[in-house]
């Protein structure tokens, strides 16, 4: 990730969209799915927070290996 020449390597529009999907849509989908299967209380809250956390290094490593949207993953 540190090898990217710029912090926002994919452009501001794509970066904004991908961050919105990751930090807004992800938790919303997780909340709806969790409530649908019956999670309540602390488990529901933990699931929502987990969905909002940044991605780990493993998706970036796979993207780098297969040359698939490394710029977007490194920005988000």
mmCIF file of the N, C-alpha and C atoms, coordinates in Angstrom:
data_MODEL
# 
_entry.id   MODEL 
# 
loop_
_atom_site.group_PDB 
_atom_site.id 
_atom_site.type_symbol 
_atom_site.label_atom_id 
_atom_site.label_alt_id 
_atom_site.label_comp_id 
_atom_site.label_asym_id 
_atom_site.label_entity_id 
_atom_site.label_seq_id 
_atom_site.pdbx_PDB_ins_code 
_atom_site.Cartn_x 
_atom_site.Cartn_y 
_atom_site.Cartn_z 
_atom_site.occupancy 
_atom_site.B_iso_or_equiv 
_atom_site.pdbx_formal_charge 
_atom_site.auth_seq_id 
_atom_site.auth_comp_id 
_atom_site.auth_asym_id 
_atom_site.auth_atom_id 
_atom_site.pdbx_PDB_model_num 
ATOM 1   N N  . UNK A 1 1  ? 0.816   -1.187  0.000   1.00 0.00 ? 1  UNK A N  1 
ATOM 2   C CA . UNK A 1 1  ? 0.000   0.000   0.000   1.00 0.00 ? 1  UNK A CA 1 
ATOM 3   C C  . UNK A 1 1  ? 0.863   1.255   0.000   1.00 0.00 ? 1  UNK A C  1 
ATOM 4   N N  . UNK A 1 2  ? 1.967   1.180   0.725   1.00 0.00 ? 2  UNK A N  1 
ATOM 5   C CA . UNK A 1 2  ? 2.851   2.337   0.803   1.00 0.00 ? 2  UNK A CA 1 
ATOM 6   C C  . UNK A 1 2  ? 3.580   2.591   -0.507  1.00 0.00 ? 2  UNK A C  1 
ATOM 7   N N  . UNK A 1 3  ? 3.553   1.639   -1.414  1.00 0.00 ? 3  UNK A N  1 
ATOM 8   C CA . UNK A 1 3  ? 4.228   1.816   -2.696  1.00 0.00 ? 3  UNK A CA 1 
ATOM 9   C C  . UNK A 1 3  ? 3.426   2.667   -3.678  1.00 0.00 ? 3  UNK A C  1 
ATOM 10  N N  . UNK A 1 4  ? 2.177   2.985   -3.355  1.00 0.00 ? 4  UNK A N  1 
ATOM 11  C CA . UNK A 1 4  ? 1.370   3.806   -4.244  1.00 0.00 ? 4  UNK A CA 1 
ATOM 12  C C  . UNK A 1 4  ? 1.959   5.208   -4.316  1.00 0.00 ? 4  UNK A C  1 
ATOM 13  N N  . UNK A 1 5  ? 2.022   5.808   -5.509  1.00 0.00 ? 5  UNK A N  1 
ATOM 14  C CA . UNK A 1 5  ? 2.640   7.129   -5.632  1.00 0.00 ? 5  UNK A CA 1 
ATOM 15  C C  . UNK A 1 5  ? 1.832   8.247   -4.978  1.00 0.00 ? 5  UNK A C  1 
ATOM 16  N N  . UNK A 1 6  ? 0.529   8.104   -4.878  1.00 0.00 ? 6  UNK A N  1 
ATOM 17  C CA . UNK A 1 6  ? -0.318  9.126   -4.267  1.00 0.00 ? 6  UNK A CA 1 
ATOM 18  C C  . UNK A 1 6  ? -1.203  8.476   -3.213  1.00 0.00 ? 6  UNK A C  1 
ATOM 19  N N  . UNK A 1 7  ? -1.674  9.282   -2.256  1.00 0.00 ? 7  UNK A N  1 
ATOM 20  C CA . UNK A 1 7  ? -2.569  8.753   -1.219  1.00 0.00 ? 7  UNK A CA 1 
ATOM 21  C C  . UNK A 1 7  ? -3.895  8.333   -1.844  1.00 0.00 ? 7  UNK A C  1 
ATOM 22  N N  . UNK A 1 8  ? -4.455  9.180   -2.704  1.00 0.00 ? 8  UNK A N  1 
ATOM 23  C CA . UNK A 1 8  ? -5.690  8.833   -3.412  1.00 0.00 ? 8  UNK A CA 1 
ATOM 24  C C  . UNK A 1 8  ? -5.292  8.511   -4.845  1.00 0.00 ? 8  UNK A C  1 
ATOM 25  N N  . UNK A 1 9  ? -4.986  7.252   -5.083  1.00 0.00 ? 9  UNK A N  1 
ATOM 26  C CA . UNK A 1 9  ? -4.442  6.833   -6.374  1.00 0.00 ? 9  UNK A CA 1 
ATOM 27  C C  . UNK A 1 9  ? -5.510  6.600   -7.432  1.00 0.00 ? 9  UNK A C  1 
ATOM 28  N N  . UNK A 1 10 ? -6.766  6.468   -7.034  1.00 0.00 ? 10 UNK A N  1 
ATOM 29  C CA . UNK A 1 10 ? -7.807  6.111   -8.004  1.00 0.00 ? 10 UNK A CA 1 
ATOM 30  C C  . UNK A 1 10 ? -8.709  7.289   -8.362  1.00 0.00 ? 10 UNK A C  1 
ATOM 31  N N  . UNK A 1 11 ? -8.459  8.460   -7.830  1.00 0.00 ? 11 UNK A N  1 
ATOM 32  C CA . UNK A 1 11 ? -9.308  9.612   -8.094  1.00 0.00 ? 11 UNK A CA 1 
ATOM 33  C C  . UNK A 1 11 ? -10.299 9.829   -6.960  1.00 0.00 ? 11 UNK A C  1 
ATOM 34  N N  . UNK A 1 12 ? -10.662 11.085  -6.750  1.00 0.00 ? 12 UNK A N  1 
ATOM 35  C CA . UNK A 1 12 ? -11.524 11.409  -5.612  1.00 0.00 ? 12 UNK A CA 1 
ATOM 36  C C  . UNK A 1 12 ? -12.937 10.848  -5.749  1.00 0.00 ? 12 UNK A C  1 
ATOM 37  N N  . UNK A 1 13 ? -13.479 10.817  -6.947  1.00 0.00 ? 13 UNK A N  1 
ATOM 38  C CA . UNK A 1 13 ? -14.842 10.314  -7.143  1.00 0.00 ? 13 UNK A CA 1 
ATOM 39  C C  . UNK A 1 13 ? -14.937 8.824   -6.809  1.00 0.00 ? 13 UNK A C  1 
ATOM 40  N N  . UNK A 1 14 ? -14.018 8.037   -7.321  1.00 0.00 ? 14 UNK A N  1 
ATOM 41  C CA . UNK A 1 14 ? -14.014 6.598   -7.043  1.00 0.00 ? 14 UNK A CA 1 
ATOM 42  C C  . UNK A 1 14 ? -13.715 6.344   -5.578  1.00 0.00 ? 14 UNK A C  1 
ATOM 43  N N  . UNK A 1 15 ? -12.795 7.111   -5.003  1.00 0.00 ? 15 UNK A N  1 
ATOM 44  C CA . UNK A 1 15 ? -12.461 6.949   -3.584  1.00 0.00 ? 15 UNK A CA 1 
ATOM 45  C C  . UNK A 1 15 ? -13.663 7.272   -2.697  1.00 0.00 ? 15 UNK A C  1 
ATOM 46  N N  . UNK A 1 16 ? -14.373 8.349   -3.009  1.00 0.00 ? 16 UNK A N  1 
ATOM 47  C CA . UNK A 1 16 ? -15.557 8.715   -2.225  1.00 0.00 ? 16 UNK A CA 1 
ATOM 48  C C  . UNK A 1 16 ? -16.638 7.653   -2.336  1.00 0.00 ? 16 UNK A C  1 
ATOM 49  N N  . UNK A 1 17 ? -16.864 7.165   -3.542  1.00 0.00 ? 17 UNK A N  1 
ATOM 50  C CA . UNK A 1 17 ? -17.878 6.125   -3.734  1.00 0.00 ? 17 UNK A CA 1 
ATOM 51  C C  . UNK A 1 17 ? -17.517 4.850   -2.992  1.00 0.00 ? 17 UNK A C  1 
ATOM 52  N N  . UNK A 1 18 ? -16.269 4.416   -3.116  1.00 0.00 ? 18 UNK A N  1 
ATOM 53  C CA . UNK A 1 18 ? -15.874 3.171   -2.459  1.00 0.00 ? 18 UNK A CA 1 
ATOM 54  C C  . UNK A 1 18 ? -15.889 3.303   -0.942  1.00 0.00 ? 18 UNK A C  1 
ATOM 55  N N  . UNK A 1 19 ? -15.542 4.467   -0.417  1.00 0.00 ? 19 UNK A N  1 
ATOM 56  C CA . UNK A 1 19 ? -15.611 4.670   1.032   1.00 0.00 ? 19 UNK A CA 1 
ATOM 57  C C  . UNK A 1 19 ? -17.065 4.695   1.512   1.00 0.00 ? 19 UNK A C  1 
ATOM 58  N N  . UNK A 1 20 ? -17.942 5.297   0.727   1.00 0.00 ? 20 UNK A N  1 
ATOM 59  C CA . UNK A 1 20 ? -19.361 5.310   1.099   1.00 0.00 ? 20 UNK A CA 1 
ATOM 60  C C  . UNK A 1 20 ? -19.919 3.893   1.123   1.00 0.00 ? 20 UNK A C  1 
ATOM 61  N N  . UNK A 1 21 ? -19.560 3.105   0.137   1.00 0.00 ? 21 UNK A N  1 
ATOM 62  C CA . UNK A 1 21 ? -20.015 1.717   0.116   1.00 0.00 ? 21 UNK A CA 1 
ATOM 63  C C  . UNK A 1 21 ? -19.477 0.962   1.315   1.00 0.00 ? 21 UNK A C  1 
ATOM 64  N N  . UNK A 1 22 ? -18.194 1.161   1.598   1.00 0.00 ? 22 UNK A N  1 
ATOM 65  C CA . UNK A 1 22 ? -17.557 0.413   2.687   1.00 0.00 ? 22 UNK A CA 1 
ATOM 66  C C  . UNK A 1 22 ? -18.069 0.821   4.064   1.00 0.00 ? 22 UNK A C  1 
ATOM 67  N N  . UNK A 1 23 ? -18.207 2.124   4.305   1.00 0.00 ? 23 UNK A N  1 
ATOM 68  C CA . UNK A 1 23 ? -18.500 2.597   5.656   1.00 0.00 ? 23 UNK A CA 1 
ATOM 69  C C  . UNK A 1 23 ? -19.971 2.913   5.908   1.00 0.00 ? 23 UNK A C  1 
ATOM 70  N N  . UNK A 1 24 ? -20.798 3.002   4.874   1.00 0.00 ? 24 UNK A N  1 
ATOM 71  C CA . UNK A 1 24 ? -22.230 3.266   5.066   1.00 0.00 ? 24 UNK A CA 1 
ATOM 72  C C  . UNK A 1 24 ? -23.091 2.083   4.642   1.00 0.00 ? 24 UNK A C  1 
ATOM 73  N N  . UNK A 1 25 ? -22.878 1.624   3.417   1.00 0.00 ? 25 UNK A N  1 
ATOM 74  C CA . UNK A 1 25 ? -23.701 0.538   2.907   1.00 0.00 ? 25 UNK A CA 1 
ATOM 75  C C  . UNK A 1 25 ? -23.374 -0.786  3.596   1.00 0.00 ? 25 UNK A C  1 
ATOM 76  N N  . UNK A 1 26 ? -22.105 -1.040  3.859   1.00 0.00 ? 26 UNK A N  1 
ATOM 77  C CA . UNK A 1 26 ? -21.705 -2.281  4.530   1.00 0.00 ? 26 UNK A CA 1 
ATOM 78  C C  . UNK A 1 26 ? -22.377 -2.476  5.880   1.00 0.00 ? 26 UNK A C  1 
ATOM 79  N N  . UNK A 1 27 ? -22.280 -1.490  6.785   1.00 0.00 ? 27 UNK A N  1 
ATOM 80  C CA . UNK A 1 27 ? -22.968 -1.627  8.074   1.00 0.00 ? 27 UNK A CA 1 
ATOM 81  C C  . UNK A 1 27 ? -24.493 -1.696  7.944   1.00 0.00 ? 27 UNK A C  1 
ATOM 82  N N  . UNK A 1 28 ? -25.065 -0.981  6.973   1.00 0.00 ? 28 UNK A N  1 
ATOM 83  C CA . UNK A 1 28 ? -26.518 -1.034  6.790   1.00 0.00 ? 28 UNK A CA 1 
ATOM 84  C C  . UNK A 1 28 ? -26.967 -2.428  6.356   1.00 0.00 ? 28 UNK A C  1 
ATOM 85  N N  . UNK A 1 29 ? -26.242 -3.017  5.424   1.00 0.00 ? 29 UNK A N  1 
ATOM 86  C CA . UNK A 1 29 ? -26.569 -4.380  4.982   1.00 0.00 ? 29 UNK A CA 1 
ATOM 87  C C  . UNK A 1 29 ? -26.363 -5.367  6.120   1.00 0.00 ? 29 UNK A C  1 
ATOM 88  N N  . UNK A 1 30 ? -25.282 -5.191  6.878   1.00 0.00 ? 30 UNK A N  1 
ATOM 89  C CA . UNK A 1 30 ? -25.021 -6.077  8.016   1.00 0.00 ? 30 UNK A CA 1 
ATOM 90  C C  . UNK A 1 30 ? -26.117 -5.949  9.068   1.00 0.00 ? 30 UNK A C  1 
ATOM 91  N N  . UNK A 1 31 ? -26.580 -4.737  9.344   1.00 0.00 ? 31 UNK A N  1 
ATOM 92  C CA . UNK A 1 31 ? -27.643 -4.537  10.333  1.00 0.00 ? 31 UNK A CA 1 
ATOM 93  C C  . UNK A 1 31 ? -28.931 -5.222  9.885   1.00 0.00 ? 31 UNK A C  1 
ATOM 94  N N  . UNK A 1 32 ? -29.306 -5.026  8.625   1.00 0.00 ? 32 UNK A N  1 
ATOM 95  C CA . UNK A 1 32 ? -30.529 -5.637  8.121   1.00 0.00 ? 32 UNK A CA 1 
ATOM 96  C C  . UNK A 1 32 ? -30.437 -7.162  8.131   1.00 0.00 ? 32 UNK A C  1 
ATOM 97  N N  . UNK A 1 33 ? -29.313 -7.688  7.684   1.00 0.00 ? 33 UNK A N  1 
ATOM 98  C CA . UNK A 1 33 ? -29.133 -9.135  7.653   1.00 0.00 ? 33 UNK A CA 1 
ATOM 99  C C  . UNK A 1 33 ? -29.103 -9.725  9.058   1.00 0.00 ? 33 UNK A C  1 
ATOM 100 N N  . UNK A 1 34 ? -28.401 -9.053  9.963   1.00 0.00 ? 34 UNK A N  1 
ATOM 101 C CA . UNK A 1 34 ? -28.305 -9.546  11.343  1.00 0.00 ? 34 UNK A CA 1 
ATOM 102 C C  . UNK A 1 34 ? -29.661 -9.566  12.023  1.00 0.00 ? 34 UNK A C  1 
ATOM 103 N N  . UNK A 1 35 ? -30.445 -8.513  11.827  1.00 0.00 ? 35 UNK A N  1 
ATOM 104 C CA . UNK A 1 35 ? -31.781 -8.488  12.432  1.00 0.00 ? 35 UNK A CA 1 
ATOM 105 C C  . UNK A 1 35 ? -32.691 -9.537  11.805  1.00 0.00 ? 35 UNK A C  1 
ATOM 106 N N  . UNK A 1 36 ? -32.495 -9.788  10.504  1.00 0.00 ? 36 UNK A N  1 
ATOM 107 C CA . UNK A 1 36 ? -33.322 -10.791 9.825   1.00 0.00 ? 36 UNK A CA 1 
ATOM 108 C C  . UNK A 1 36 ? -33.058 -12.195 10.356  1.00 0.00 ? 36 UNK A C  1 
ATOM 109 N N  . UNK A 1 37 ? -31.811 -12.470 10.743  1.00 0.00 ? 37 UNK A N  1 
ATOM 110 C CA . UNK A 1 37 ? -31.518 -13.808 11.258  1.00 0.00 ? 37 UNK A CA 1 
ATOM 111 C C  . UNK A 1 37 ? -31.651 -13.894 12.777  1.00 0.00 ? 37 UNK A C  1 
ATOM 112 N N  . UNK A 1 38 ? -31.984 -12.766 13.413  1.00 0.00 ? 38 UNK A N  1 
ATOM 113 C CA . UNK A 1 38 ? -32.299 -12.820 14.827  1.00 0.00 ? 38 UNK A CA 1 
ATOM 114 C C  . UNK A 1 38 ? -31.232 -12.324 15.786  1.00 0.00 ? 38 UNK A C  1 
ATOM 115 N N  . UNK A 1 39 ? -30.181 -11.692 15.296  1.00 0.00 ? 39 UNK A N  1 
ATOM 116 C CA . UNK A 1 39 ? -29.187 -11.142 16.222  1.00 0.00 ? 39 UNK A CA 1 
ATOM 117 C C  . UNK A 1 39 ? -29.773 -9.915  16.918  1.00 0.00 ? 39 UNK A C  1 
ATOM 118 N N  . UNK A 1 40 ? -29.555 -9.819  18.198  1.00 0.00 ? 40 UNK A N  1 
ATOM 119 C CA . UNK A 1 40 ? -30.045 -8.677  18.973  1.00 0.00 ? 40 UNK A CA 1 
ATOM 120 C C  . UNK A 1 40 ? -28.987 -8.273  19.986  1.00 0.00 ? 40 UNK A C  1 
ATOM 121 N N  . UNK A 1 41 ? -29.100 -7.093  20.512  1.00 0.00 ? 41 UNK A N  1 
ATOM 122 C CA . UNK A 1 41 ? -28.245 -6.635  21.595  1.00 0.00 ? 41 UNK A CA 1 
ATOM 123 C C  . UNK A 1 41 ? -26.789 -6.461  21.197  1.00 0.00 ? 41 UNK A C  1 
ATOM 124 N N  . UNK A 1 42 ? -25.909 -6.940  22.059  1.00 0.00 ? 42 UNK A N  1 
ATOM 125 C CA . UNK A 1 42 ? -24.472 -6.751  21.879  1.00 0.00 ? 42 UNK A CA 1 
ATOM 126 C C  . UNK A 1 42 ? -23.974 -7.419  20.594  1.00 0.00 ? 42 UNK A C  1 
ATOM 127 N N  . UNK A 1 43 ? -24.476 -8.598  20.278  1.00 0.00 ? 43 UNK A N  1 
ATOM 128 C CA . UNK A 1 43 ? -24.037 -9.278  19.054  1.00 0.00 ? 43 UNK A CA 1 
ATOM 129 C C  . UNK A 1 43 ? -24.373 -8.469  17.799  1.00 0.00 ? 43 UNK A C  1 
ATOM 130 N N  . UNK A 1 44 ? -25.541 -7.834  17.799  1.00 0.00 ? 44 UNK A N  1 
ATOM 131 C CA . UNK A 1 44 ? -25.928 -6.982  16.672  1.00 0.00 ? 44 UNK A CA 1 
ATOM 132 C C  . UNK A 1 44 ? -24.973 -5.800  16.556  1.00 0.00 ? 44 UNK A C  1 
ATOM 133 N N  . UNK A 1 45 ? -24.655 -5.185  17.675  1.00 0.00 ? 45 UNK A N  1 
ATOM 134 C CA . UNK A 1 45 ? -23.749 -4.038  17.663  1.00 0.00 ? 45 UNK A CA 1 
ATOM 135 C C  . UNK A 1 45 ? -22.345 -4.437  17.201  1.00 0.00 ? 45 UNK A C  1 
ATOM 136 N N  . UNK A 1 46 ? -21.882 -5.572  17.660  1.00 0.00 ? 46 UNK A N  1 
ATOM 137 C CA . UNK A 1 46 ? -20.557 -6.057  17.248  1.00 0.00 ? 46 UNK A CA 1 
ATOM 138 C C  . UNK A 1 46 ? -20.536 -6.326  15.743  1.00 0.00 ? 46 UNK A C  1 
ATOM 139 N N  . UNK A 1 47 ? -21.577 -6.926  15.205  1.00 0.00 ? 47 UNK A N  1 
ATOM 140 C CA . UNK A 1 47 ? -21.638 -7.212  13.772  1.00 0.00 ? 47 UNK A CA 1 
ATOM 141 C C  . UNK A 1 47 ? -21.606 -5.924  12.955  1.00 0.00 ? 47 UNK A C  1 
ATOM 142 N N  . UNK A 1 48 ? -22.310 -4.895  13.403  1.00 0.00 ? 48 UNK A N  1 
ATOM 143 C CA . UNK A 1 48 ? -22.337 -3.624  12.678  1.00 0.00 ? 48 UNK A CA 1 
ATOM 144 C C  . UNK A 1 48 ? -20.965 -2.954  12.718  1.00 0.00 ? 48 UNK A C  1 
ATOM 145 N N  . UNK A 1 49 ? -20.328 -2.968  13.882  1.00 0.00 ? 49 UNK A N  1 
ATOM 146 C CA . UNK A 1 49 ? -18.994 -2.374  13.994  1.00 0.00 ? 49 UNK A CA 1 
ATOM 147 C C  . UNK A 1 49 ? -17.987 -3.141  13.138  1.00 0.00 ? 49 UNK A C  1 
ATOM 148 N N  . UNK A 1 50 ? -18.073 -4.452  13.140  1.00 0.00 ? 50 UNK A N  1 
ATOM 149 C CA . UNK A 1 50 ? -17.174 -5.262  12.309  1.00 0.00 ? 50 UNK A CA 1 
ATOM 150 C C  . UNK A 1 50 ? -17.350 -4.927  10.828  1.00 0.00 ? 50 UNK A C  1 
ATOM 151 N N  . UNK A 1 51 ? -18.569 -4.674  10.401  1.00 0.00 ? 51 UNK A N  1 
ATOM 152 C CA . UNK A 1 51 ? -18.810 -4.344  8.995   1.00 0.00 ? 51 UNK A CA 1 
ATOM 153 C C  . UNK A 1 51 ? -18.242 -2.977  8.636   1.00 0.00 ? 51 UNK A C  1 
ATOM 154 N N  . UNK A 1 52 ? -18.100 -2.089  9.624   1.00 0.00 ? 52 UNK A N  1 
ATOM 155 C CA . UNK A 1 52 ? -17.590 -0.745  9.361   1.00 0.00 ? 52 UNK A CA 1 
ATOM 156 C C  . UNK A 1 52 ? -16.075 -0.646  9.468   1.00 0.00 ? 52 UNK A C  1 
ATOM 157 N N  . UNK A 1 53 ? -15.424 -1.683  9.975   1.00 0.00 ? 53 UNK A N  1 
ATOM 158 C CA . UNK A 1 53 ? -13.970 -1.629  10.136  1.00 0.00 ? 53 UNK A CA 1 
ATOM 159 C C  . UNK A 1 53 ? -13.275 -1.644  8.777   1.00 0.00 ? 53 UNK A C  1 
ATOM 160 N N  . UNK A 1 54 ? -12.111 -1.031  8.700   1.00 0.00 ? 54 UNK A N  1 
ATOM 161 C CA . UNK A 1 54 ? -11.366 -1.071  7.440   1.00 0.00 ? 54 UNK A CA 1 
ATOM 162 C C  . UNK A 1 54 ? -10.947 -2.491  7.095   1.00 0.00 ? 54 UNK A C  1 
ATOM 163 N N  . UNK A 1 55 ? -10.715 -2.701  5.821   1.00 0.00 ? 55 UNK A N  1 
ATOM 164 C CA . UNK A 1 55 ? -10.324 -4.031  5.375   1.00 0.00 ? 55 UNK A CA 1 
ATOM 165 C C  . UNK A 1 55 ? -8.919  -4.351  5.852   1.00 0.00 ? 55 UNK A C  1 
ATOM 166 N N  . UNK A 1 56 ? -8.625  -5.604  5.881   1.00 0.00 ? 56 UNK A N  1 
ATOM 167 C CA . UNK A 1 56 ? -7.296  -6.047  6.286   1.00 0.00 ? 56 UNK A CA 1 
ATOM 168 C C  . UNK A 1 56 ? -6.325  -6.025  5.122   1.00 0.00 ? 56 UNK A C  1 
ATOM 169 N N  . UNK A 1 57 ? -5.179  -6.555  5.341   1.00 0.00 ? 57 UNK A N  1 
ATOM 170 C CA . UNK A 1 57 ? -4.134  -6.567  4.328   1.00 0.00 ? 57 UNK A CA 1 
ATOM 171 C C  . UNK A 1 57 ? -4.335  -7.687  3.309   1.00 0.00 ? 57 UNK A C  1 
ATOM 172 N N  . UNK A 1 58 ? -5.046  -8.745  3.679   1.00 0.00 ? 58 UNK A N  1 
ATOM 173 C CA . UNK A 1 58 ? -5.194  -9.901  2.791   1.00 0.00 ? 58 UNK A CA 1 
ATOM 174 C C  . UNK A 1 58 ? -5.895  -9.541  1.478   1.00 0.00 ? 58 UNK A C  1 
ATOM 175 N N  . UNK A 1 59 ? -7.007  -8.787  1.472   1.00 0.00 ? 59 UNK A N  1 
ATOM 176 C CA . UNK A 1 59 ? -7.593  -8.421  0.172   1.00 0.00 ? 59 UNK A CA 1 
ATOM 177 C C  . UNK A 1 59 ? -6.635  -7.618  -0.707  1.00 0.00 ? 59 UNK A C  1 
ATOM 178 N N  . UNK A 1 60 ? -5.826  -6.758  -0.086  1.00 0.00 ? 60 UNK A N  1 
ATOM 179 C CA . UNK A 1 60 ? -4.861  -5.996  -0.867  1.00 0.00 ? 60 UNK A CA 1 
ATOM 180 C C  . UNK A 1 60 ? -3.798  -6.909  -1.478  1.00 0.00 ? 60 UNK A C  1 
ATOM 181 N N  . UNK A 1 61 ? -3.337  -7.879  -0.723  1.00 0.00 ? 61 UNK A N  1 
ATOM 182 C CA . UNK A 1 61 ? -2.322  -8.810  -1.234  1.00 0.00 ? 61 UNK A CA 1 
ATOM 183 C C  . UNK A 1 61 ? -2.879  -9.595  -2.418  1.00 0.00 ? 61 UNK A C  1 
ATOM 184 N N  . UNK A 1 62 ? -4.120  -10.064 -2.317  1.00 0.00 ? 62 UNK A N  1 
ATOM 185 C CA . UNK A 1 62 ? -4.724  -10.792 -3.436  1.00 0.00 ? 62 UNK A CA 1 
ATOM 186 C C  . UNK A 1 62 ? -4.918  -9.885  -4.645  1.00 0.00 ? 62 UNK A C  1 
ATOM 187 N N  . UNK A 1 63 ? -5.351  -8.647  -4.417  1.00 0.00 ? 63 UNK A N  1 
ATOM 188 C CA . UNK A 1 63 ? -5.527  -7.714  -5.532  1.00 0.00 ? 63 UNK A CA 1 
ATOM 189 C C  . UNK A 1 63 ? -4.195  -7.422  -6.206  1.00 0.00 ? 63 UNK A C  1 
ATOM 190 N N  . UNK A 1 64 ? -3.159  -7.264  -5.412  1.00 0.00 ? 64 UNK A N  1 
ATOM 191 C CA . UNK A 1 64 ? -1.823  -7.007  -5.966  1.00 0.00 ? 64 UNK A CA 1 
ATOM 192 C C  . UNK A 1 64 ? -1.331  -8.216  -6.764  1.00 0.00 ? 64 UNK A C  1 
ATOM 193 N N  . UNK A 1 65 ? -1.575  -9.407  -6.225  1.00 0.00 ? 65 UNK A N  1 
ATOM 194 C CA . UNK A 1 65 ? -1.128  -10.621 -6.900  1.00 0.00 ? 65 UNK A CA 1 
ATOM 195 C C  . UNK A 1 65 ? -1.834  -10.834 -8.229  1.00 0.00 ? 65 UNK A C  1 
ATOM 196 N N  . UNK A 1 66 ? -3.136  -10.552 -8.274  1.00 0.00 ? 66 UNK A N  1 
ATOM 197 C CA . UNK A 1 66 ? -3.918  -10.768 -9.492  1.00 0.00 ? 66 UNK A CA 1 
ATOM 198 C C  . UNK A 1 66 ? -4.131  -9.498  -10.300 1.00 0.00 ? 66 UNK A C  1 
ATOM 199 N N  . UNK A 1 67 ? -3.483  -8.395  -9.877  1.00 0.00 ? 67 UNK A N  1 
ATOM 200 C CA . UNK A 1 67 ? -3.543  -7.114  -10.582 1.00 0.00 ? 67 UNK A CA 1 
ATOM 201 C C  . UNK A 1 67 ? -4.983  -6.655  -10.812 1.00 0.00 ? 67 UNK A C  1 
ATOM 202 N N  . UNK A 1 68 ? -5.757  -6.622  -9.730  1.00 0.00 ? 68 UNK A N  1 
ATOM 203 C CA . UNK A 1 68 ? -7.177  -6.268  -9.822  1.00 0.00 ? 68 UNK A CA 1 
ATOM 204 C C  . UNK A 1 68 ? -7.508  -5.108  -8.887  1.00 0.00 ? 68 UNK A C  1 
ATOM 205 N N  . UNK A 1 69 ? -7.594  -3.915  -9.418  1.00 0.00 ? 69 UNK A N  1 
ATOM 206 C CA . UNK A 1 69 ? -8.029  -2.725  -8.681  1.00 0.00 ? 69 UNK A CA 1 
ATOM 207 C C  . UNK A 1 69 ? -7.186  -2.436  -7.438  1.00 0.00 ? 69 UNK A C  1 
ATOM 208 N N  . UNK A 1 70 ? -5.887  -2.537  -7.561  1.00 0.00 ? 70 UNK A N  1 
ATOM 209 C CA . UNK A 1 70 ? -4.990  -2.265  -6.441  1.00 0.00 ? 70 UNK A CA 1 
ATOM 210 C C  . UNK A 1 70 ? -5.103  -0.815  -6.010  1.00 0.00 ? 70 UNK A C  1 
ATOM 211 N N  . UNK A 1 71 ? -5.304  0.098   -6.965  1.00 0.00 ? 71 UNK A N  1 
ATOM 212 C CA . UNK A 1 71 ? -5.378  1.513   -6.625  1.00 0.00 ? 71 UNK A CA 1 
ATOM 213 C C  . UNK A 1 71 ? -6.569  1.830   -5.733  1.00 0.00 ? 71 UNK A C  1 
ATOM 214 N N  . UNK A 1 72 ? -7.719  1.221   -5.998  1.00 0.00 ? 72 UNK A N  1 
ATOM 215 C CA . UNK A 1 72 ? -8.902  1.464   -5.168  1.00 0.00 ? 72 UNK A CA 1 
ATOM 216 C C  . UNK A 1 72 ? -8.713  0.862   -3.782  1.00 0.00 ? 72 UNK A C  1 
ATOM 217 N N  . UNK A 1 73 ? -8.214  -0.356  -3.714  1.00 0.00 ? 73 UNK A N  1 
ATOM 218 C CA . UNK A 1 73 ? -8.001  -0.996  -2.411  1.00 0.00 ? 73 UNK A CA 1 
ATOM 219 C C  . UNK A 1 73 ? -6.982  -0.241  -1.571  1.00 0.00 ? 73 UNK A C  1 
ATOM 220 N N  . UNK A 1 74 ? -5.950  0.280   -2.182  1.00 0.00 ? 74 UNK A N  1 
ATOM 221 C CA . UNK A 1 74 ? -4.951  1.004   -1.401  1.00 0.00 ? 74 UNK A CA 1 
ATOM 222 C C  . UNK A 1 74 ? -5.487  2.335   -0.898  1.00 0.00 ? 74 UNK A C  1 
ATOM 223 N N  . UNK A 1 75 ? -6.412  2.921   -1.626  1.00 0.00 ? 75 UNK A N  1 
ATOM 224 C CA . UNK A 1 75 ? -7.003  4.189   -1.183  1.00 0.00 ? 75 UNK A CA 1 
ATOM 225 C C  . UNK A 1 75 ? -7.991  3.982   -0.061  1.00 0.00 ? 75 UNK A C  1 
ATOM 226 N N  . UNK A 1 76 ? -8.850  3.014   -0.213  1.00 0.00 ? 76 UNK A N  1 
ATOM 227 C CA . UNK A 1 76 ? -9.882  2.766   0.811   1.00 0.00 ? 76 UNK A CA 1 
ATOM 228 C C  . UNK A 1 76 ? -9.258  2.157   2.021   1.00 0.00 ? 76 UNK A C  1 
# 
